[in-house]
Structure formats: structure tokens, C-alpha cells
Amino acid sequence: MSRQVSILGAGLVGSLLSVILKKKGHEVTLYERRPDMRTASGYAGRSINLAMSARGWKGLELAGLREDLEAIAIPMYGRQLHMPDGSQAYQSYSKNNEAIYSVSRGELNKRLMTLAEQNGVSIKFEHKCSNVDVANNKLNFSLPDGSTQAVQADLLFGADGAFSALRQSYTHMDKVNCSQNYLEYGYKELNIPAGKDGEMMMEKNALHIWPRGNYMMIALPNTDNTFTCTMFMPFEGPNSFEKLKTEAEVKAFFDEKFGDAVPLMPTLIEDFFTNPTSSLITTHIMPWHYKDKSALIGDAAHAIVPFYGQGMNAGFEDCTILSGLMDVHGEDWTTILNEYERKRKPNGDAVAALALQNFVEMRDKVGDTAFLERKKIEKELGKRYPDQFVSVYEMVSFSHTPYNTAIQCIQAQDSLLHAIMKEGDFFKNVEDGRFTAKLDTYITEYHNAVQQLDFA
């Protein structure tokens, strides 16, 4: 029996979920607090470009959008590091030349909305959900004319982001544990335009990083040959947003800290003072669902910081897992939502932790000589022992290994790499048969340890 499904939020995850549910025969209505982004004119200025990887592509395959989006996705095969002294270094992401993909958030969202409508989903824009009566599945909306509207939901999903109305309403119920944690860092969008002849001003197929210790800038390529840059800095302190109040201060700071980027950023001052400084939040909540009536999905369930490029990918994976459970359990929504929460909650917690760890890596470690050497060794181990060693980064970005499994591999990989690097120059040592015999033992011990984990 089909359900009447209401989804709060017509963003990426809500729109994808609506297509999946509609294709399975359910009647679906999306409620979006903003105007239709396909027709409304508005300034973004607070976007972090998407980095699409394996989990995200799988979700788009379910919606039938993968081929369409591949045409506007730019592969990034590694990190291009811009050091303080003006030198550069490159780190490939994968031993097999795999890539993550820079995709326009707005363009993807527009296409998902259009696909939803083409499949018969109804989207109601400018419907701001003020609260949800969770026990009775009743939605209360504020409309642009100042009026209110109540909607009785049958099956409800909250896909309305980190500040989800459904999530907030869950917190008023008994026995709900929730938290939200802000980083002491903010972010600001900046821009590198195309050159005077329309050419890209940096390497196209890389994610560019300017690591500077406790702050950094990144840049992702766009199809119009521009780069969307994001500056991450503490709100307060010596090198922070609070210290950059005047045009002279901003110019002096960027000239000193990002000298190679400044000539590429003719609108730096305008962008810096026009674009907002936004916050970075991680949220946790338990439970993720209420009986067979409602559930949280995407950022509403597990908002994370953007430093592993997995926010959208994790949300899309929520959708694919939920779709698979529907295939197995039919219309038994009590079982579907119980299993969805059981499978996804530990992975939501794990990807949140991975994202925070990767912030430290991107900001502090990617320019460190020992860290660069470790990354080279990881790639070599993956080539020599493809059935026994896969780096955590490759597990997360290029496979469907559960996040919770990947994060449990970190300690074992740290121990393995520490032991190998204690032996001295790895790439010299591998010419010695005695070392390679020892290496075989190290890898076997590592592989046996991680085989105890759940990769399903």
C-alpha cells in the first residue's frame, strides 16, 4: 500500500528522496521554505562547492541523473598544495587515478527539483515549517502573506538541514538525546575568475589548498573556468576574521599569507566584505525516527563540517540505504525505519568524526614532509597489496565501506605506517628482500586485524 509522503526541505537530499519514493509508487509532497531557486534571483555567497564521490554517484544512479550530471562534473584527481614560500606540491587521492568531482550545488539542486516534478512530485515553495506535532504527525507552516497552514502528514521525512524543524520538534519529546557543536572557525566564499581569454588560472583537475596552520583556503574548479574559493579561519584570535576589519588589513593579510593567490583574485576585497562569514556545525541526535510516522535524513540527522567532502555524499547514501530497505521490507515501515536508524546512526556519527579529523589534516598536516611521505607510502602499499590494504581516504571516497568501519581502520593503519616508517627510507628499503619479507608480515597482521570489522 502506498503512503502519502511529506518531505520537509527541497534541497539535495529531500529532492533525491522524493524521486526515489515517487518511483516506488508513493505520493510525495516536498515543502521548501525558500522561493524556487530556478526562478528566484538571489545571491549565494555562502556556498562550499560539492565534492561528489562514490556514495553520491550511487544515489544519483537511483534517480537516473548520473549521466546527466557527469557532463557538468569536473574530476579532481588530487590536492594541489600552495605553500607559504610560493612552492607547490601535489598529492593524488587514489592509487588507481580515481577522482572526486567538483559539482555546482545550485545546478545539481535545480536538476533534482526538475526531475522530481517530472516524476509527479508536488513542490510547495515558501512554506516555512515552524514546528511539528510529532506524536500526531501534524505540520505547522508560516506562509509569505503572514498566514499559517496546518498539514496532516501520513509519513514524514525531515530533510531540512542542520536546523531542521522536525529535528527541533523531536528534542521536545521524552528520551531524546541531542547536541550541536560549533567550531570556533567560520568560512567565507571568495572567487578566482577566469583569465582575460576565458582560461583557467590554475590546474583544473585538482582541489587547491593553501594550508597555513590554524587557517586555510581551498579552491574548487567550476565549468565556467572560475574557481570557488573558501576561506576557513577562527572567528577570534591572532589570525582571524575579527582582525580583518578594513580593506587595508585584508589586503596586507592576503599579500603576506596567500601571495600567489592574490594576483588571481581581482575582486578579493569586494568578495571579502560582501559575502557573509558563516558558521560550521556538527549535530547529533538519537533517535532518528518516531514509530512508523517520521524520520530524519541527511543534515537533519547528521550535520557535519565540510572537510571530508562527505556531507552530501552521506545524505545521498542515507537515501540509497533507505531505498534498499524498502525493497526488502515492502510496506513494513516500522521495520524499515528501525533498520534505517540502526544502520545509519553509527555511520552518521563516524562521518562527523572523520570530517573533523580531516580538517586538522587539511589545515595542519598536508604540508608536512613526514605526512607527504606517509601518503606516498600508502599509495605504494595499495599497489603492492591491493587485496589487503586500502587507505582510509580511499575507503571513504571511492568505496561504499561503511564510515563506521573506515574510522575503525584508522588506528590499525596508524600503527602499520608508524612501524614501516621507523624502518627508514621505505622506497630504498623495498629493494631489500629482508625488508619486503618483514613488510609482508606487517601487512598480513594488519589485514587480519581489519578483517574482524564489519564491511557490509
Secondary structure, DSSP 8 states (H G I E B T S, - for coil): ---EEEEE--SHHHHHHHHHHHHTT-EEEEE-SS--TTT------S---EEE-HHHHHHHHHHT-HHHHHTT-EEE-EEEEE-TTS-EEEEES-TT---EEEE-HHHHHHHHHHHHHHTT-EEE-S-EEEEEETTTTEEEEE-TTS-EEEEE-SEEEE-S-TT-HHHHHHTTSTT-EEEEEEEEEEEEEEEE---TTS--SS-TTSEEEEE-SS-EEEEEE-TTS-EEEEEEEESSSSSSGGG--SHHHHHHHHHHHSTTTGGG-TTHHHHHHHS--EEEEEEEEE-SEETTTEEE-THHHH---STTS-HHHHHHHHHHHHHHHHHHHTT-HHHHHHHHHHHHHHHHHHHHHHHHHHHHIIIIITT-HHHHHHHHHHHHHHHH-TTT---HHHHHHHS---HHHHHHHHHHHHHHHHHHHHTS-HHHHTTSHHHHHHHHHHHHHHHHHHTTS---
